[in-house]
């Protein structure tokens, strides 16, 4: 097409469009070029290339995504090493995408395109959902849709960001912000009310999951802090943890599961009869053996490598662990033939070998060592190494498995701070002492640690008369920790 010039003059409402005396654009590769010059000094900052780039990336996001086009900005004013060329790319949202919300059905109208993201409450920003029409932004925040009070939650919560594009809006002339409230807009607003309840449920579920994760973090932190207590005060009896099946045990807790995986519960004696059958008796070695004995399509080859189960060890001082080695061919299958086995320990500890099986007994103190397993088949040798760490506090981890995860009970009108009920450790999230510390993760952990220490003392000494003085002690510790209690917060004493 022809090259046209739009001429604007200061303090004049009218404009003129003239045809330039230049050649037509090449028909093989067309483009649109806008030249901005003669800008008033006070307006220069508003049209800097970097600001234009950000503005167009947001304003034209939908069109940039829907069309195979490219917008470039060339700065012919800046001098020196300043950037001269800018490419406008669609604005990116950094929240967690809500992929279940992609379209919004508007009865009797075209569907609206939905692109929403969840903003974490930990981020120092407020999320906003834009309203667009045909890829062009008409409202920067959908919560500000005209009306007496605008739109409420979830649009005004600050937890959502993204864009909703409804192509049938009648955009307000001139300002390019807002839209005409016609039949299409009314149908769109009614559909928007329907999806609001679904988004509110998503936000509630996300907040619940975050609360559960925080409590899990608190439980792990309390267990870590109580490991020293478990080691130095073994006379204290910790709680039983009630599992999902209603049986009290520590199997679902961090300490015992860790102990089980790393050999703490496997303390076989140094010498016993029938070692061959005993070593293959546990489920872990049975699964390993079944993998090694899978039928092969082709005959196995000679010795090429050695694999040891477990591949590394972490034990308490003096604990024992059974081990099994396997000879593999070049393809990772069980090698054919017979082998001579050698087990050696480099460092502290003792090992009792029985062909491809062995029992390792850790040293009596914390240390590190290495087990070397070597297989020999004629003139071929292969070996594997197992790193061993002997850690004294692993036993404490097993004992701290008796620390259940705290369960929140909102009882602002009741006086208790924490209690044990039906195998659960409950804390009063409505108590004013908890309200004073809940905004700080570190102070919340310390507060619950104080409460758990109170429960341990009551469990071991069983004097109900001591409950009240211990509650008073926690009350003082909260104040010493910097907690500011305001009567207006309510909840207990």
C-alpha positions in Angstrom: 0.0 0.0 0.0 0.9 3.7 -0.1 3.1 5.2 2.6 0.9 7.4 4.8 1.9 10.1 7.3 -0.2 10.9 10.4 0.7 14.5 11.5 -0.2 15.7 15.0 0.4 19.3 16.3 0.6 20.4 19.9 -2.6 22.2 21.2 -4.6 21.2 18.1 -7.4 18.7 18.3 -7.3 18.0 14.6 -4.8 15.8 12.7 -3.9 15.3 9.1 -3.1 12.3 7.1 -1.0 12.8 3.9 0.4 10.4 1.3 4.2 10.4 1.2 6.0 10.8 -2.1 7.9 7.6 -1.9 7.8 4.2 -3.6 5.3 1.6 -2.7 6.2 -1.2 -0.3 7.6 -4.3 -1.9 4.7 -6.7 -2.4 6.8 -9.8 -1.4 7.4 -8.7 2.2 5.0 -6.2 3.7 5.3 -4.4 7.0 4.0 -1.4 8.9 6.4 1.2 10.1 5.7 3.9 12.7 8.2 6.7 13.1 7.9 8.8 16.2 9.8 12.1 16.2 9.5 15.7 17.4 8.4 14.6 20.9 7.8 17.3 23.5 10.5 17.2 26.1 8.1 16.3 29.0 6.7 13.3 27.1 10.1 11.8 26.1 10.3 9.6 29.2 6.9 8.1 28.4 7.9 6.8 25.0 11.4 5.5 25.7 12.0 2.3 23.8 12.2 0.1 26.9 8.8 1.5 28.2 7.2 1.1 24.8 8.5 -2.5 24.7 6.9 -3.4 28.0 3.7 -1.5 27.2 3.2 -3.2 23.8 4.1 -6.6 25.3 1.1 -6.3 27.7 -1.3 -4.4 25.5 -0.9 -6.6 22.4 -0.2 -9.9 24.2 -3.2 -11.7 22.7 -2.5 -10.5 19.2 1.2 -11.4 19.4 0.3 -15.0 20.5 -2.5 -15.4 17.9 -0.6 -14.1 14.9 2.7 -14.8 13.2 3.9 -11.2 13.5 6.9 -9.4 15.0 7.2 -6.0 16.4 10.6 -4.3 16.5 11.6 -1.0 18.0 14.7 0.9 16.7 16.1 3.7 18.8 17.7 6.4 16.6 18.0 8.9 19.4 20.2 7.1 22.1 23.9 7.4 21.7 26.9 5.4 22.9 26.5 1.8 24.1 22.8 2.1 24.9 20.6 -0.6 23.3 19.3 0.4 19.9 17.1 -2.5 18.9 14.2 -4.0 20.9 11.9 -6.9 20.1 8.4 -6.9 21.6 7.6 -10.4 22.9 4.3 -11.4 24.6 4.1 -10.7 28.3 5.0 -13.7 30.4 3.2 -14.6 33.6 5.4 -16.2 36.3 2.7 -17.8 38.5 1.7 -21.4 38.6 -0.6 -22.1 35.6 -4.2 -23.3 36.2 -4.4 -25.6 33.2 -8.0 -26.7 34.0 -9.3 -23.2 33.1 -8.8 -22.6 29.4 -12.2 -21.4 28.1 -15.2 -19.7 29.5 -18.5 -20.7 27.9 -20.8 -17.6 27.4 -24.3 -18.8 26.4 -25.4 -17.6 23.0 -21.9 -16.0 22.4 -18.4 -16.9 21.4 -16.4 -18.6 24.2 -13.9 -16.4 26.1 -10.3 -17.5 26.2 -9.0 -18.0 29.7 -5.3 -18.0 30.8 -4.9 -17.9 34.6 -2.0 -18.3 36.9 -1.7 -18.8 40.7 0.4 -16.2 42.6 2.1 -17.6 45.7 1.3 -15.6 48.9 5.1 -15.7 49.6 5.7 -13.4 46.6 6.0 -9.7 47.2 3.5 -8.7 44.5 -0.2 -8.6 43.9 -1.7 -10.6 41.0 -4.2 -9.0 38.6 -6.3 -10.6 35.8 -6.5 -8.5 32.7 -9.6 -8.3 30.5 -9.0 -8.3 26.7 -11.0 -8.1 23.5 -9.5 -9.7 20.4 -6.1 -9.7 21.9 -6.0 -6.1 23.1 -6.3 -5.2 26.7 -9.4 -3.2 27.7 -9.1 -3.5 31.5 -5.8 -3.8 33.5 -7.6 -5.5 36.4 -10.9 -7.4 35.9 -11.8 -6.7 39.5 -12.4 -3.1 38.6 -15.2 -3.8 36.2 -17.6 -0.8 36.5 -20.3 -1.2 39.1 -21.1 -0.2 42.6 -18.4 -2.3 44.2 -16.7 -4.0 41.3 -15.9 -7.7 41.4 -15.0 -9.3 44.7 -13.1 -12.6 45.5 -11.4 -14.3 43.9 -10.6 -11.6 41.4 -9.7 -9.1 44.1 -7.7 -11.5 46.2 -4.3 -10.8 44.5 -3.7 -14.5 44.2 -4.6 -14.7 40.5 -3.0 -13.3 37.4 -3.4 -13.7 33.7 -5.9 -12.6 31.1 -9.5 -13.4 30.0 -10.2 -12.5 26.3 -13.8 -12.1 25.2 -14.0 -11.1 21.5 -17.6 -9.8 21.6 -17.0 -6.9 23.9 -17.8 -3.4 22.5 -14.8 -1.4 23.4 -15.3 2.1 24.6 -14.3 4.5 21.8 -11.3 6.8 22.2 -9.8 5.6 25.5 -9.4 1.9 24.6 -10.2 1.2 28.3 -13.5 -0.2 29.4 -16.4 -1.5 27.3 -20.1 -0.9 26.6 -22.5 -2.6 28.9 -24.7 -4.3 26.2 -26.2 -7.7 26.0 -22.9 -9.4 25.2 -21.2 -7.9 28.2 -24.1 -8.9 30.5 -23.9 -12.5 29.3 -20.1 -12.4 29.8 -20.5 -11.1 33.4 -23.0 -13.8 34.3 -20.6 -16.5 33.0 -17.8 -14.9 35.0 -19.8 -15.3 38.2 -20.1 -19.1 37.5 -16.3 -19.6 37.2 -15.6 -17.5 40.3 -16.9 -20.1 42.7 -14.7 -22.8 41.0 -11.6 -20.5 41.4 -12.5 -19.8 45.0 -12.5 -23.6 45.7 -9.1 -23.9 44.0 -7.7 -21.1 46.2 -9.1 -22.8 49.3 -7.6 -26.1 48.4 -4.2 -24.5 47.7 -4.3 -22.8 51.1 -5.2 -26.0 52.8 -2.2 -27.8 51.1 0.1 -25.0 52.1 -1.0 -25.2 55.7 -0.4 -29.0 55.7 3.1 -28.5 54.2 3.9 -26.0 56.9 2.8 -28.4 59.6 4.9 -31.1 58.0 7.9 -28.7 58.0 7.2 -27.9 61.7 7.1 -31.6 62.6 10.4 -32.3 60.8 12.0 -29.3 62.5 10.8 -30.4 66.0 12.1 -34.0 65.4 15.5 -32.5 64.4 15.6 -30.4 67.5 14.6 -33.3 69.8 17.3 -35.7 68.5 19.7 -34.4 71.1 17.1 -35.0 73.8 16.5 -38.5 72.5 20.3 -39.3 72.7 21.1 -37.6 76.0 17.8 -38.4 77.9 17.0 -41.9 76.9 14.8 -42.3 80.0 12.2 -40.1 78.4 9.4 -42.0 76.7 8.2 -40.3 73.5 4.8 -40.6 71.9 3.4 -43.4 69.8 2.3 -42.2 66.4 -1.1 -43.4 65.3 -1.1 -44.4 61.6 -3.9 -44.2 59.1 -4.9 -47.8 60.0 -5.4 -46.7 63.6 -2.5 -48.7 64.9 0.1 -46.9 67.0 3.5 -47.2 65.6 6.4 -45.2 64.2 6.4 -46.7 60.8 5.0 -43.6 59.1 7.4 -41.3 60.8 10.7 -39.8 59.5 13.0 -41.5 62.0 11.8 -45.1 61.7 11.5 -45.1 57.9 15.0 -43.7 57.7 16.3 -46.4 60.1 14.6 -49.1 58.2 16.1 -48.0 54.9 19.5 -47.7 56.3 19.8 -50.8 58.4 19.0 -49.6 61.9 16.3 -52.3 62.3 18.5 -55.0 60.7 20.9 -56.0 63.5 21.7 -59.6 62.7 24.3 -61.3 65.0 27.8 -61.7 63.9 27.5 -65.5 63.6 24.5 -67.7 63.0 23.8 -71.0 61.3 22.2 -71.4 57.9 23.5 -68.0 56.6 22.6 -68.7 53.0 18.9 -69.1 53.5 18.8 -66.4 56.1 20.4 -63.8 53.9 17.8 -64.3 51.2 15.0 -64.4 53.6 14.1 -60.7 53.7 11.8 -59.1 51.1 14.4 -56.7 49.8 16.9 -59.4 48.9 14.1 -61.6 47.4 13.2 -58.7 45.1 16.8 -58.3 44.2 17.3 -62.0 43.5 14.2 -62.1 41.3 15.7 -59.3 39.2 19.0 -61.1 38.9 17.4 -64.4 37.9 15.1 -63.0 35.1 15.2 -65.3 32.1 17.4 -64.0 29.4 16.8 -64.3 25.7 20.5 -64.8 24.9 23.1 -66.7 27.0 24.8 -64.6 29.6 28.4 -63.6 29.1 31.5 -63.7 31.3 32.2 -61.5 34.3 32.4 -57.8 33.5 31.2 -55.9 36.6 30.0 -56.3 40.2 26.9 -54.8 41.8 26.3 -54.7 45.6 23.1 -54.2 47.4 22.8 -51.8 49.3 25.1 -49.5 47.3 25.9 -47.4 50.4 25.5 -47.8 54.1 24.6 -45.5 57.0 24.6 -47.2 60.4 24.6 -46.5 64.1 27.7 -47.5 66.0 27.9 -51.3 66.5 25.0 -52.0 64.1 25.2 -54.8 61.6 24.0 -54.9 58.0 23.6 -57.8 55.6 24.9 -57.3 52.0 24.8 -59.2 48.7 27.0 -59.0 45.6 26.1 -60.0 42.1 28.4 -60.7 39.1 27.2 -59.1 35.9 28.2 -59.5 32.2 28.8 -56.6 29.8 25.0 -56.2 29.2 24.2 -55.9 32.9 22.8 -59.4 33.2 23.9 -62.1 35.7 27.2 -63.4 34.4 27.7 -67.1 33.7 30.1 -69.4 35.4 31.6 -69.6 38.9 33.4 -66.9 40.8 35.8 -66.4 43.7 34.7 -63.6 46.1 36.9 -61.3 48.2 35.4 -58.8 50.8 37.7 -56.3 52.4 37.2 -53.2 54.7 39.2 -50.1 54.2 38.8 -48.3 57.6 36.9 -49.2 60.8 34.4 -52.0 61.1 34.4 -55.8 60.6 33.0 -57.9 57.8 32.1 -61.6 57.8 32.0 -62.9 54.2 30.1 -66.0 52.9 30.8 -66.1 49.1 28.7 -63.4 47.5 27.0 -62.5 50.8 28.5 -60.8 53.9 27.5 -59.2 57.2 29.2 -55.8 58.0 29.4 -54.7 61.7 30.0 -51.0 62.2 32.6 -49.5 64.5 31.7 -48.3 68.0 32.0 -44.6 67.2 31.1 -42.3 64.3 33.4 -42.7 61.4 33.6 -43.4 57.6 35.0 -46.4 55.8 34.8 -48.3 52.6 33.9 -51.9 51.7 35.6 -53.4 48.6 34.0 -56.4 46.9 36.0 -58.2 44.2 34.9 -61.1 42.0 37.5 -63.3 40.2 36.7 -65.6 37.2 39.9 -67.1 35.8 42.0 -64.2 34.6 39.1 -61.7 34.8 38.6 -59.5 37.8 35.9 -56.9 38.6 35.1 -55.0 41.8 32.7 -52.6 43.4 33.0 -50.2 46.4 30.4 -49.3 49.1 30.8 -46.2 51.1 30.0 -46.6 54.8 29.0 -43.8 57.3 28.6 -44.6 61.0 26.4 -41.8 62.5 25.6 -41.7 66.2 22.4 -39.7 66.0 20.6 -42.1 63.7 19.4 -43.9 66.7 17.9 -40.7 68.0 16.1 -40.3 64.7 14.5 -43.7 65.3 13.3 -42.4 68.8 12.1 -39.1 67.4 9.8 -41.0 65.2 7.6 -40.8 68.2 6.9 -37.2 67.6 3.6 -36.9 65.7 2.8 -34.2 63.3 0.8 -31.4 65.0 -2.9 -31.1 64.1 -4.4 -27.6 64.0 -7.7 -27.2 66.0 -9.2 -23.7 65.9 -10.7 -23.1 69.3 -10.3 -19.4 70.1 -12.8 -19.5 73.0 -10.9 -22.4 74.8 -7.9 -22.0 77.2 -5.7 -24.9 76.2 -2.7 -24.5 74.0 -1.9 -28.1 73.1 -3.1 -31.6 74.0 -2.9 -35.2 73.2 -6.2 -36.7 72.0 -6.6 -40.2 70.6 -3.0 -40.6 69.5 -2.9 -37.1 67.9 -1.0 -34.1 69.1 -3.3 -31.1 68.7 -2.6 -27.4 69.1 -5.0 -24.5 69.4 -4.5 -22.3 66.4 -7.1 -19.9 67.8 -5.2 -19.2 71.0 -3.8 -15.7 71.2 -0.3 -16.9 71.9 -0.3 -18.8 68.6 -1.8 -15.8 66.8 1.2 -13.8 68.1 3.8 -16.1 66.5 2.1 -17.5 63.4 3.4 -14.9 61.0 7.0 -16.0 61.6 8.0 -19.6 60.7 10.9 -19.6 63.1 8.9 -18.3 66.1 6.0 -20.7 65.2 8.4 -23.7 65.3 9.8 -22.5 68.7 6.3 -22.1 70.1 5.3 -25.6 69.1 8.6 -27.0 70.4 7.9 -25.5 73.8 4.4 -27.1 73.7 5.8 -30.5 72.8 8.3 -30.3 75.6 5.4 -29.7 77.9 3.6 -32.8 76.6 6.8 -34.9 77.0 7.1 -33.9 80.7 3.4 -34.6 81.3 3.6 -38.0 79.5 6.6 -39.2 81.6 5.6 -37.8 85.0 1.8 -38.1 84.6 1.0 -35.3 87.1 -2.1 -33.5 85.9 -1.5 -30.9 88.6 1.7 -29.9 86.6 -0.3 -29.1 83.5 -1.3 -25.6 84.6 2.2 -24.5 85.7 3.7 -25.8 82.4 1.1 -23.9 80.4 2.1 -20.8 82.4 5.8 -21.5 81.5 4.9 -21.6 77.8 3.1 -18.3 78.3 6.2 -16.7 79.6 8.5 -18.2 76.9 6.3 -16.6 74.2 6.8 -13.2 75.7 10.5 -13.8 76.1 10.6 -14.7 72.4 9.3 -11.3 71.5 5.6 -12.2 71.1 3.3 -9.2 71.5 -0.1 -10.2 72.7 -3.1 -7.9 72.1 -6.4 -8.4 73.9 -8.2 -7.7 70.7 -6.9 -10.9 69.1 -8.9 -13.0 71.5 -8.4 -16.6 72.2 -7.7 -18.0 75.7 -5.6 -16.3 78.3 
